[in-house]
Amino acid sequence: MSVSPSVPVPTAASASSAASAPTQADLLDFVRRTAADTELIASLPLDPEGRTWVRLAGPGGSEAWLIGWPPGTGTGWHDHAESVGAFVTASGELKENALAARLPADGWRTLELADGVDRERRLPAGKGRSFGRHHVHEVLNESTDRHAISVHAYYPPLPQIRRYSRVGRILRLEQVERPEDWQ
């Protein structure tokens, strides 16, 4: 994995959103427009072994990232705690597996998931989505030979990421990461 310095991406929405917190729609609009910036997307250094990322200036004080995904990589199951977010695939294709269930925010280590909570989305270039607080998902590049690149934004800036393991219907909280762990 490699980390690069922040890259400002000035946008009209950045100025208008500064006075109030960006909504999920604002974040989705930002990531869509940023993913369409072919020069920015082409500037991301790609590593054949691990994900790469560059921090971007998001709208209204949000946290944003440009992420490169080598073939066969993924995030593992996680959530973004109290942050809302959005992401769009800029090139390649990503798959999102998500839970359509609201999980308790705190106070648990292991949960048995009900039937019917799994959702799967294929997100080819130009496609993306927004999501609310405590959205549990994993994002994968299932290609065997092609990188994917995506743009992500979160508000408020990520206070933590909770990482989970999953075996069948059992979801287990494994780790809580703080910003200093990934910045």
MDTraj code that builds the backbone (N, CA, C; nanometers):
import mdtraj as md
import numpy as np

residues = "MET SER VAL SER PRO SER VAL PRO VAL PRO THR ALA ALA SER ALA SER SER ALA ALA SER ALA PRO THR GLN ALA ASP LEU LEU ASP PHE VAL ARG ARG THR ALA ALA ASP THR GLU LEU ILE ALA SER LEU PRO LEU ASP PRO GLU GLY ARG THR TRP VAL ARG LEU ALA GLY PRO GLY GLY SER GLU ALA TRP LEU ILE GLY TRP PRO PRO GLY THR GLY THR GLY TRP HIS ASP HIS ALA GLU SER VAL GLY ALA PHE VAL THR ALA SER GLY GLU LEU LYS GLU ASN ALA LEU ALA ALA ARG LEU PRO ALA ASP GLY TRP ARG THR LEU GLU LEU ALA ASP GLY VAL ASP ARG GLU ARG ARG LEU PRO ALA GLY LYS GLY ARG SER PHE GLY ARG HIS HIS VAL HIS GLU VAL LEU ASN GLU SER THR ASP ARG HIS ALA ILE SER VAL HIS ALA TYR TYR PRO PRO LEU PRO GLN ILE ARG ARG TYR SER ARG VAL GLY ARG ILE LEU ARG LEU GLU GLN VAL GLU ARG PRO GLU ASP TRP GLN".split()
xyz = np.array([
    [0.0837, -0.1171, 0.0000],
    [0.0000, 0.0000, 0.0000],
    [0.0879, 0.1229, 0.0000],
    [0.0419, 0.2263, -0.0663],
    [0.1158, 0.3509, -0.0627],
    [0.0202, 0.4652, -0.0368],
    [0.0730, 0.5658, 0.0272],
    [-0.0062, 0.6835, 0.0582],
    [0.0606, 0.8024, -0.0064],
    [-0.0170, 0.8865, -0.0703],
    [0.0339, 1.0053, -0.1356],
    [-0.0253, 1.1280, -0.0694],
    [0.0356, 1.2451, -0.0918],
    [-0.0168, 1.3667, -0.0314],
    [-0.1528, 1.4045, -0.0886],
    [-0.2185, 1.4957, -0.0185],
    [-0.3487, 1.5447, -0.0636],
    [-0.3369, 1.6173, -0.1961],
    [-0.4378, 1.5998, -0.2789],
    [-0.4453, 1.6697, -0.4065],
    [-0.5748, 1.7495, -0.4061],
    [-0.5669, 1.8832, -0.4095],
    [-0.6924, 1.9588, -0.4110],
    [-0.7637, 1.9432, -0.5441],
    [-0.8936, 1.9266, -0.5385],
    [-0.9761, 1.9198, -0.6584],
    [-1.0810, 2.0282, -0.6427],
    [-1.0554, 2.1476, -0.6975],
    [-1.1514, 2.2558, -0.6797],
    [-1.2784, 2.2286, -0.7588],
    [-1.3918, 2.2569, -0.6969],
    [-1.5194, 2.2392, -0.7644],
    [-1.6138, 2.3499, -0.7215],
    [-1.7139, 2.3760, -0.8027],
    [-1.8150, 2.4743, -0.7669],
    [-1.8903, 2.4295, -0.6428],
    [-1.9141, 2.2993, -0.6307],
    [-1.9878, 2.2483, -0.5151],
    [-1.9097, 2.2680, -0.3867],
    [-1.7752, 2.2681, -0.3950],
    [-1.6946, 2.2864, -0.2747],
    [-1.7271, 2.4181, -0.2081],
    [-1.7343, 2.5253, -0.2848],
    [-1.7615, 2.6564, -0.2284],
    [-1.9039, 2.6652, -0.1742],
    [-2.0013, 2.6123, -0.2472],
    [-2.1396, 2.6247, -0.2040],
    [-2.1713, 2.5347, -0.0855],
    [-2.0999, 2.4248, -0.0689],
    [-2.1276, 2.3317, 0.0396],
    [-2.0538, 2.3679, 0.1674],
    [-1.9572, 2.4623, 0.1593],
    [-1.8755, 2.4939, 0.2748],
    [-1.9589, 2.5463, 0.3909],
    [-2.0687, 2.6148, 0.3632],
    [-2.1499, 2.6736, 0.4685],
    [-2.2317, 2.5694, 0.5436],
    [-2.2594, 2.4555, 0.4844],
    [-2.3374, 2.3521, 0.5503],
    [-2.2763, 2.2159, 0.5200],
    [-2.3115, 2.1200, 0.6021],
    [-2.2584, 1.9849, 0.5842],
    [-2.3054, 1.9270, 0.4514],
    [-2.2158, 1.8640, 0.3768],
    [-2.2583, 1.8028, 0.2511],
    [-2.3511, 1.6838, 0.2772],
    [-2.4490, 1.6681, 0.1910],
    [-2.5422, 1.5558, 0.1990],
    [-2.4858, 1.4377, 0.1214],
    [-2.5532, 1.3246, 0.1300],
    [-2.5148, 1.2088, 0.0486],
    [-2.5202, 1.2461, -0.0995],
    [-2.6208, 1.3230, -0.1393],
    [-2.6332, 1.3649, -0.2798],
    [-2.5155, 1.4539, -0.3205],
    [-2.4732, 1.5448, -0.2317],
    [-2.3565, 1.6296, -0.2604],
    [-2.2319, 1.5443, -0.2795],
    [-2.2138, 1.4466, -0.1922],
    [-2.0964, 1.3599, -0.2011],
    [-2.0991, 1.2779, -0.3294],
    [-2.2168, 1.2264, -0.3649],
    [-2.2279, 1.1477, -0.4874],
    [-2.1999, 1.2347, -0.6094],
    [-2.2501, 1.3555, -0.6102],
    [-2.2222, 1.4481, -0.7198],
    [-2.0720, 1.4747, -0.7307],
    [-2.0069, 1.4983, -0.6178],
    [-1.8626, 1.5229, -0.6165],
    [-1.7849, 1.4035, -0.6725],
    [-1.8145, 1.2821, -0.6241],
    [-1.7365, 1.1669, -0.6700],
    [-1.7623, 1.1384, -0.8179],
    [-1.8835, 1.1628, -0.8652],
    [-1.9130, 1.1440, -1.0085],
    [-1.8312, 1.2405, -1.0940],
    [-1.8321, 1.3685, -1.0552],
    [-1.7572, 1.4677, -1.1327],
    [-1.6067, 1.4411, -1.1266],
    [-1.5586, 1.4027, -1.0101],
    [-1.4156, 1.3749, -0.9946],
    [-1.3753, 1.2515, -1.0749],
    [-1.4592, 1.1476, -1.0746],
    [-1.4296, 1.0258, -1.1510],
    [-1.4263, 1.0530, -1.3012],
    [-1.4939, 1.1573, -1.3455],
    [-1.4946, 1.1933, -1.4880],
    [-1.3714, 1.2744, -1.5285],
    [-1.2869, 1.3118, -1.4322],
    [-1.1645, 1.3881, -1.4596],
    [-1.0563, 1.2894, -1.5050],
    [-1.0479, 1.2655, -1.6350],
    [-0.9585, 1.1621, -1.6880],
    [-0.8118, 1.1900, -1.6575],
    [-0.7746, 1.3173, -1.6528],
    [-0.6351, 1.3510, -1.6211],
    [-0.6009, 1.3115, -1.4769],
    [-0.6906, 1.3419, -1.3839],
    [-0.6692, 1.3036, -1.2444],
    [-0.6637, 1.1514, -1.2304],
    [-0.7579, 1.0829, -1.2928],
    [-0.7628, 0.9363, -1.2820],
    [-0.6340, 0.8752, -1.3369],
    [-0.5852, 0.9262, -1.4497],
    [-0.4623, 0.8735, -1.5107],
    [-0.3381, 0.9042, -1.4274],
    [-0.3468, 1.0043, -1.3389],
    [-0.2295, 1.0429, -1.2589],
    [-0.2052, 0.9509, -1.1393],
    [-0.3023, 0.8662, -1.1032],
    [-0.2857, 0.7802, -0.9857],
    [-0.1819, 0.6718, -1.0136],
    [-0.0755, 0.6647, -0.9329],
    [0.0201, 0.5557, -0.9514],
    [-0.0444, 0.4224, -0.9107],
    [-0.0293, 0.3217, -0.9948],
    [-0.0882, 0.1905, -0.9675],
    [0.0207, 0.0921, -0.9292],
    [-0.0055, 0.0148, -0.8269],
    [0.0870, -0.0854, -0.7763],
    [0.0268, -0.2228, -0.8056],
    [0.1027, -0.3148, -0.8660],
    [0.0456, -0.4463, -0.8968],
    [0.0177, -0.5311, -0.7727],
    [0.0732, -0.4928, -0.6583],
    [0.0611, -0.5754, -0.5380],
    [-0.0458, -0.5285, -0.4390],
    [-0.0653, -0.3974, -0.4282],
    [-0.1574, -0.3472, -0.3257],
    [-0.2285, -0.2220, -0.3699],
    [-0.3319, -0.1879, -0.2943],
    [-0.4078, -0.0677, -0.3262],
    [-0.3212, 0.0560, -0.3070],
    [-0.3474, 0.1569, -0.3884],
    [-0.2822, 0.2868, -0.3754],
    [-0.3905, 0.3910, -0.3580],
    [-0.3554, 0.5031, -0.2974],
    [-0.4542, 0.6067, -0.2782],
    [-0.3895, 0.7428, -0.2667],
    [-0.4709, 0.8428, -0.3010],
    [-0.4342, 0.9831, -0.2881],
    [-0.5521, 1.0520, -0.2218],
    [-0.5227, 1.1319, -0.1206],
    [-0.6300, 1.2076, -0.0551],
    [-0.6650, 1.3294, -0.1405],
    [-0.7940, 1.3568, -0.1509],
    [-0.8450, 1.4698, -0.2288],
    [-0.9156, 1.5684, -0.1358],
    [-0.9309, 1.6898, -0.1823],
    [-1.0093, 1.7894, -0.1089],
    [-1.1553, 1.7702, -0.1460],
    [-1.2355, 1.7234, -0.0513],
    [-1.3770, 1.6992, -0.0770],
    [-1.4608, 1.8218, -0.0463],
    [-1.5875, 1.8197, -0.0846],
    [-1.6758, 1.9351, -0.0634],
    [-1.7129, 1.9541, 0.0833],
    [-1.7226, 2.0786, 0.1254],
    [-1.7737, 2.1107, 0.2583],
    [-1.7001, 2.0469, 0.3736],
    [-1.5692, 2.0267, 0.3607],
    [-1.4919, 1.9667, 0.4688],
    [-1.4981, 1.8152, 0.4729],
    [-1.5507, 1.7534, 0.3685],
    [-1.5559, 1.6065, 0.3647],
    [-1.4176, 1.5495, 0.3361],
    [-1.4027, 1.4232, 0.3631],
    [-1.2804, 1.3494, 0.3350],
    [-1.3008, 1.2749, 0.2037],
    [-1.2052, 1.2849, 0.1124],
    [-1.2205, 1.2193, -0.0178],
    [-1.0906, 1.1495, -0.0559],
    [-1.1046, 1.0424, -0.1337],
    [-0.9907, 0.9601, -0.1727],
    [-1.0062, 0.9118, -0.3166],
    [-0.8942, 0.9070, -0.3876],
    [-0.8818, 0.8411, -0.5170],
    [-0.8088, 0.7107, -0.4875],
    [-0.8674, 0.5965, -0.5221],
    [-0.8123, 0.4663, -0.4829],
    [-0.7915, 0.3779, -0.6048],
    [-0.6735, 0.3155, -0.6125],
    [-0.6414, 0.2176, -0.7151],
    [-0.6493, 0.0771, -0.6571],
    [-0.7136, -0.0123, -0.7310],
    [-0.7392, -0.1495, -0.6867],
    [-0.6735, -0.2475, -0.7835],
    [-0.5648, -0.3135, -0.7466],
    [-0.5102, -0.4171, -0.8342],
    [-0.6089, -0.5330, -0.8497],
    [-0.5903, -0.6137, -0.9522],
    [-0.6768, -0.7310, -0.9694],
    [-0.6795, -0.8165, -0.8426],
    [-0.7987, -0.8606, -0.8056],
    [-0.8148, -0.9529, -0.6936],
    [-0.8077, -0.8911, -0.5547],
    [-0.8135, -0.7589, -0.5425],
    [-0.8051, -0.6969, -0.4101],
    [-0.9416, -0.6510, -0.3611],
    [-0.9496, -0.6270, -0.2315],
    [-1.0736, -0.5797, -0.1725],
    [-1.0495, -0.5221, -0.0346],
    [-1.1551, -0.4697, 0.0231],
    [-1.1455, -0.4034, 0.1525],
    [-1.1686, -0.4957, 0.2708],
    [-1.2382, -0.6057, 0.2508],
    [-1.2909, -0.6803, 0.3637],
    [-1.4144, -0.6080, 0.4162],
    [-1.4906, -0.6747, 0.5008],
    [-1.6128, -0.6165, 0.5570],
    [-1.5758, -0.5053, 0.6529],
    [-1.6446, -0.3902, 0.6406],
    [-1.6178, -0.2744, 0.7261],
    [-1.7354, -0.1780, 0.7225],
    [-1.7328, -0.0796, 0.8114],
    [-1.8254, 0.0327, 0.8027],
    [-1.7481, 0.1609, 0.8289],
    [-1.8156, 0.2741, 0.8112],
    [-1.7519, 0.4049, 0.8270],
    [-1.8110, 0.4795, 0.9460],
    [-1.8596, 0.4050, 1.0439],
    [-1.9123, 0.4595, 1.1686],
    [-2.0189, 0.5655, 1.1413],
    [-2.0015, 0.6846, 1.1955],
    [-2.1022, 0.7909, 1.1886],
    [-2.1008, 0.8702, 1.0581],
    [-2.0133, 0.8362, 0.9665],
    [-2.0030, 0.9106, 0.8410],
    [-2.0997, 0.8573, 0.7359],
    [-2.1515, 0.9484, 0.6529],
    [-2.2218, 0.9106, 0.5312],
    [-2.1187, 0.9155, 0.4196],
    [-2.1464, 0.8497, 0.3082],
    [-2.0459, 0.8478, 0.2029],
    [-2.1027, 0.8184, 0.0659],
    [-2.0104, 0.8221, -0.0300],
    [-2.0434, 0.7897, -0.1683],
    [-1.9162, 0.7453, -0.2376],
    [-1.9317, 0.6607, -0.3384],
    [-1.8175, 0.6257, -0.4224],
    [-1.8647, 0.5927, -0.5620],
    [-1.7734, 0.6136, -0.6575],
    [-1.7988, 0.5870, -0.7986],
    [-1.6757, 0.5185, -0.8562],
    [-1.6979, 0.4196, -0.9405],
    [-1.5881, 0.3557, -1.0123],
    [-1.5513, 0.4455, -1.1300],
    [-1.4234, 0.4813, -1.1390],
    [-1.3759, 0.5672, -1.2480],
    [-1.3260, 0.4840, -1.3654],
    [-1.2657, 0.3682, -1.3371],
    [-1.2233, 0.2770, -1.4438],
    [-1.2254, 0.1346, -1.3896],
    [-1.2399, 0.0392, -1.4804],
    [-1.2533, -0.1001, -1.4383],
    [-1.3931, -0.1258, -1.3846],
    [-1.4057, -0.2249, -1.2977],
    [-1.5335, -0.2575, -1.2347],
    [-1.5094, -0.3010, -1.0923],
    [-1.5940, -0.2536, -1.0023],
    [-1.5906, -0.2965, -0.8633],
    [-1.7211, -0.3673, -0.8304],
    [-1.7148, -0.4511, -0.7300],
    [-1.8343, -0.5183, -0.6778],
    [-1.8475, -0.4761, -0.5316],
    [-1.9701, -0.4435, -0.4926],
    [-1.9969, -0.4136, -0.3522],
    [-2.0911, -0.5193, -0.2974],
    [-2.0498, -0.5836, -0.1894],
    [-2.1383, -0.6681, -0.1106],
    [-2.1750, -0.5856, 0.0118],
    [-2.3036, -0.5765, 0.0431],
    [-2.3485, -0.4938, 0.1541],
    [-2.4571, -0.5648, 0.2329],
    [-2.4784, -0.5168, 0.3533],
    [-2.5855, -0.5684, 0.4380],
    [-2.6997, -0.4681, 0.4391],
    [-2.8184, -0.5135, 0.4068],
    [-2.9380, -0.4294, 0.4106],
    [-3.0027, -0.4462, 0.5472],
    [-2.9269, -0.4121, 0.6493],
    [-2.9761, -0.4228, 0.7865],
    [-2.9031, -0.3187, 0.8701],
    [-2.9739, -0.2558, 0.9580],
    [-2.9116, -0.1590, 1.0492],
    [-2.8569, -0.2370, 1.1680],
    [-2.7269, -0.2262, 1.1888],
    [-2.6626, -0.2960, 1.2993],
    [-2.6488, -0.2019, 1.4178],
    [-2.6439, -0.2561, 1.5380],
    [-2.6190, -0.1700, 1.6534],
    [-2.4841, -0.0987, 1.6372],
    [-2.4760, 0.0260, 1.6776],
    [-2.3528, 0.1032, 1.6607],
    [-2.2409, 0.0519, 1.7502],
    [-2.2719, 0.0169, 1.8719],
    [-2.1691, -0.0247, 1.9679],
    [-2.2248, -0.1327, 2.0586],
    [-2.1353, -0.1905, 2.1395],
    [-2.1781, -0.2835, 2.2436],
    [-2.1934, -0.4276, 2.1994],
    [-2.1368, -0.4649, 2.0853],
    [-2.1460, -0.6030, 2.0408],
    [-2.0141, -0.6453, 1.9771],
    [-1.9875, -0.7746, 1.9796],
    [-1.8685, -0.8306, 1.9152],
    [-1.9066, -0.9297, 1.8064],
    [-2.0202, -0.9984, 1.8233],
    [-2.0635, -1.1012, 1.7283],
    [-2.2140, -1.0914, 1.7090],
    [-2.2559, -1.0977, 1.5801],
    [-2.3977, -1.0962, 1.5473],
    [-2.4291, -1.2094, 1.4512],
    [-2.5480, -1.2667, 1.4644],
    [-2.5965, -1.3604, 1.3644],
    [-2.6906, -1.2833, 1.2736],
    [-2.6580, -1.2815, 1.1439],
    [-2.7360, -1.2057, 1.0465],
    [-2.8598, -1.2838, 1.0045],
    [-2.9670, -1.2124, 0.9820],
    [-3.0913, -1.2736, 0.9351],
    [-3.0790, -1.3085, 0.7873],
    [-3.1625, -1.4000, 0.7416],
    [-3.1691, -1.4314, 0.5992],
    [-3.2158, -1.3086, 0.5228],
    [-3.1703, -1.2943, 0.4004],
    [-3.2182, -1.1895, 0.3127],
    [-3.1551, -1.0526, 0.3314],
    [-3.0480, -1.0406, 0.4102],
    [-2.9874, -0.9084, 0.4310],
    [-2.8747, -0.8772, 0.3312],
    [-2.8316, -0.9766, 0.2559],
    [-2.7198, -0.9552, 0.1634],
    [-2.7642, -0.8859, 0.0359],
    [-2.6845, -0.7889, -0.0058],
    [-2.7060, -0.7176, -0.1319],
    [-2.5757, -0.7158, -0.2086],
    [-2.5850, -0.7284, -0.3403],
    [-2.4671, -0.7257, -0.4271],
    [-2.4911, -0.6245, -0.5378],
    [-2.3892, -0.5421, -0.5630],
    [-2.3971, -0.4441, -0.6725],
    [-2.2709, -0.4550, -0.7555],
    [-2.2879, -0.4543, -0.8853],
    [-2.1764, -0.4444, -0.9795],
    [-2.1671, -0.2984, -1.0205],
    [-2.0487, -0.2417, -1.0112],
    [-2.0303, -0.0998, -1.0394],
    [-1.9221, -0.0819, -1.1456],
    [-1.9608, -0.0872, -1.2738],
    [-1.8645, -0.0610, -1.3808],
    [-1.8299, 0.0883, -1.3835],
    [-1.7340, 0.1259, -1.4663],
    [-1.6918, 0.2658, -1.4758],
    [-1.8117, 0.3576, -1.4945],
    [-1.8151, 0.4648, -1.4158],
    [-1.9232, 0.5621, -1.4223],
    [-2.0382, 0.5355, -1.3264],
    [-2.0406, 0.4187, -1.2640],
    [-2.1486, 0.3835, -1.1717],
    [-2.0992, 0.3916, -1.0275],
    [-2.1900, 0.4286, -0.9388],
    [-2.1543, 0.4381, -0.7981],
    [-2.2781, 0.4450, -0.7127],
    [-2.2577, 0.4842, -0.5881],
    [-2.3697, 0.4912, -0.4947],
    [-2.3321, 0.5737, -0.3738],
    [-2.4346, 0.6147, -0.3022],
    [-2.4140, 0.6799, -0.1736],
    [-2.4703, 0.5881, -0.0658],
    [-2.4330, 0.6156, 0.0584],
    [-2.4804, 0.5326, 0.1689],
    [-2.4823, 0.6134, 0.2978],
    [-2.5609, 0.5653, 0.3934],
    [-2.5771, 0.6324, 0.5216],
    [-2.4816, 0.5816, 0.6283],
    [-2.5036, 0.6293, 0.7480],
    [-2.4207, 0.5903, 0.8630],
    [-2.4306, 0.4405, 0.8894],
    [-2.3219, 0.3855, 0.9399],
    [-2.3147, 0.2452, 0.9821],
    [-2.3422, 0.1465, 0.8678],
    [-2.3137, 0.1873, 0.7452],
    [-2.3331, 0.1011, 0.6290],
    [-2.2207, -0.0030, 0.6259],
    [-2.2552, -0.1295, 0.6434],
    [-2.1559, -0.2373, 0.6450],
    [-2.1458, -0.2955, 0.5049],
    [-2.0221, -0.2966, 0.4520],
    [-2.0023, -0.3487, 0.3167],
    [-1.8577, -0.3923, 0.2967],
    [-1.8348, -0.4540, 0.1823],
    [-1.6998, -0.4802, 0.1340],
    [-1.6990, -0.4443, -0.0137],
    [-1.5847, -0.3941, -0.0602],
    [-1.5694, -0.3549, -0.1996],
    [-1.4558, -0.4382, -0.2578],
    [-1.4787, -0.4934, -0.3779],
    [-1.3846, -0.5871, -0.4383],
    [-1.3583, -0.5545, -0.5849],
    [-1.2350, -0.5758, -0.6273],
    [-1.2019, -0.5794, -0.7701],
    [-1.1822, -0.7270, -0.8030],
    [-1.2817, -0.7878, -0.8630],
    [-1.2753, -0.9312, -0.8916],
    [-1.2052, -0.9636, -1.0230],
    [-1.1618, -0.8622, -1.0960],
    [-1.0905, -0.8872, -1.2213],
    [-0.9617, -0.9645, -1.1923],
    [-0.9245, -1.0488, -1.2853],
    [-0.7986, -1.1221, -1.2714],
    [-0.6829, -1.0525, -1.3434],
    [-0.7154, -0.9481, -1.4220],
    [-0.6085, -0.8874, -1.5017],
    [-0.6176, -0.7361, -1.5193],
    [-0.7113, -0.6696, -1.4517],
    [-0.7290, -0.5270, -1.4754],
    [-0.7458, -0.4492, -1.3439],
    [-0.6715, -0.3410, -1.3312],
    [-0.6910, -0.2496, -1.2182],
    [-0.8278, -0.1835, -1.2282],
    [-0.8787, -0.1430, -1.1151],
    [-0.9955, -0.0550, -1.1081],
    [-0.9510, 0.0694, -1.0316],
    [-1.0169, 0.1803, -1.0600],
    [-0.9901, 0.3045, -0.9877],
    [-1.1251, 0.3616, -0.9468],
    [-1.1316, 0.4142, -0.8239],
    [-1.2569, 0.4706, -0.7739],
    [-1.2303, 0.5977, -0.6953],
    [-1.3374, 0.6750, -0.6775],
    [-1.3333, 0.7987, -0.5996],
    [-1.4339, 0.7834, -0.4861],
    [-1.3923, 0.8178, -0.3630],
    [-1.4743, 0.8023, -0.2432],
    [-1.4789, 0.9340, -0.1675],
    [-1.5913, 0.9638, -0.1009],
    [-1.6016, 1.0817, -0.0153],
    [-1.6877, 1.0474, 0.1062],
    [-1.6506, 1.1052, 0.2221],
    [-1.7180, 1.0769, 0.3486],
    [-1.7365, 1.2061, 0.4279],
    [-1.8517, 1.2180, 0.4947],
    [-1.8742, 1.3296, 0.5845],
    [-1.9559, 1.2820, 0.7042],
    [-1.9157, 1.3198, 0.8256],
    [-1.7942, 1.3930, 0.8555],
    [-1.6720, 1.3089, 0.8229],
    [-1.5521, 1.3746, 0.8166],
    [-1.4316, 1.2954, 0.7914],
    [-1.4294, 1.1755, 0.8861],
    [-1.3826, 1.0644, 0.8346],
    [-1.3939, 0.9367, 0.9054],
    [-1.3380, 0.9412, 1.0478],
    [-1.4252, 0.9222, 1.1480],
    [-1.3775, 0.9177, 1.2857],
    [-1.3161, 0.7817, 1.3181],
    [-1.3626, 0.6805, 1.2467],
    [-1.3113, 0.5444, 1.2643],
    [-1.3660, 0.4557, 1.1539],
    [-1.3006, 0.3426, 1.1362],
    [-1.3508, 0.2363, 1.0487],
    [-1.3531, 0.1103, 1.1337],
    [-1.4674, 0.0454, 1.1357],
    [-1.4765, -0.0823, 1.2069],
    [-1.4635, -0.1939, 1.1050],
    [-1.3732, -0.2877, 1.1319],
    [-1.3478, -0.4002, 1.0425],
    [-1.4093, -0.5261, 1.1022],
    [-1.4685, -0.6071, 1.0129],
    [-1.5404, -0.7270, 1.0538],
    [-1.4874, -0.8492, 0.9793],
    [-1.5064, -0.9651, 1.0386],
    [-1.4899, -1.0907, 0.9657],
    [-1.6293, -1.1501, 0.9510],
    [-1.6436, -1.2307, 0.8484],
    [-1.7749, -1.2921, 0.8261],
    [-1.7566, -1.4354, 0.7825],
    [-1.8269, -1.5244, 0.8508],
    [-1.8328, -1.6650, 0.8134],
    [-1.9811, -1.7010, 0.8113],
    [-2.0331, -1.7267, 0.6905],
    [-2.1758, -1.7556, 0.6784],
    [-2.2582, -1.6389, 0.7282],
    [-2.3450, -1.6658, 0.8250],
    [-2.4331, -1.5613, 0.8798],
    [-2.3734, -1.4926, 1.0015],
    [-2.2520, -1.5299, 1.0419],
    [-2.1906, -1.4722, 1.1622],
    [-2.0965, -1.3581, 1.1236],
    [-2.1265, -1.2395, 1.1774],
    [-2.0449, -1.1203, 1.1575],
    [-1.9784, -1.0886, 1.2907],
    [-1.8454, -1.0742, 1.2880],
    [-1.7701, -1.0512, 1.4110],
    [-1.6870, -0.9238, 1.3977],
    [-1.6987, -0.8343, 1.4942],
    [-1.6160, -0.7141, 1.4988],
    [-1.4739, -0.7561, 1.5336],
    [-1.3785, -0.7215, 1.4476],
    [-1.2395, -0.7632, 1.4672],
    [-1.1471, -0.6500, 1.5101],
    [-1.1730, -0.5289, 1.4582],
    [-1.0778, -0.4212, 1.4812],
    [-1.1464, -0.2868, 1.4593],
    [-1.1034, -0.1870, 1.5344],
    [-1.1483, -0.0502, 1.5136],
    [-1.0247, 0.0318, 1.4788],
    [-1.0269, 0.0939, 1.3598],
    [-0.9149, 0.1766, 1.3152],
    [-0.9515, 0.3230, 1.3321],
    [-0.8540, 0.4023, 1.3664],
    [-0.8682, 0.5474, 1.3798],
    [-0.7949, 0.6146, 1.2646],
    [-0.8211, 0.7434, 1.2371],
    [-0.7556, 0.8114, 1.1238],
    [-0.6042, 0.7973, 1.1205],
    [-0.5401, 0.7984, 1.2331],
    [-0.3938, 0.7859, 1.2334],
    [-0.3454, 0.6516, 1.1788],
    [-0.4350, 0.5537, 1.1705],
    [-0.3975, 0.4222, 1.1174],
    [-0.3905, 0.4200, 0.9643],
    [-0.4565, 0.5148, 0.8969],
    [-0.4563, 0.5118, 0.7488],
    [-0.4100, 0.6415, 0.6849],
    [-0.3834, 0.7455, 0.7611],
    [-0.3416, 0.8724, 0.7006],
    [-0.1915, 0.8908, 0.7045],
])
top = md.Topology()
chain = top.add_chain()
for i, resn in enumerate(residues, 1):
    res = top.add_residue(resn, chain, resSeq=i)
    for name in ("N", "CA", "C"):
        top.add_atom(name, md.element.get_by_symbol(name[0]), res)
traj = md.Trajectory(xyz[None], top)
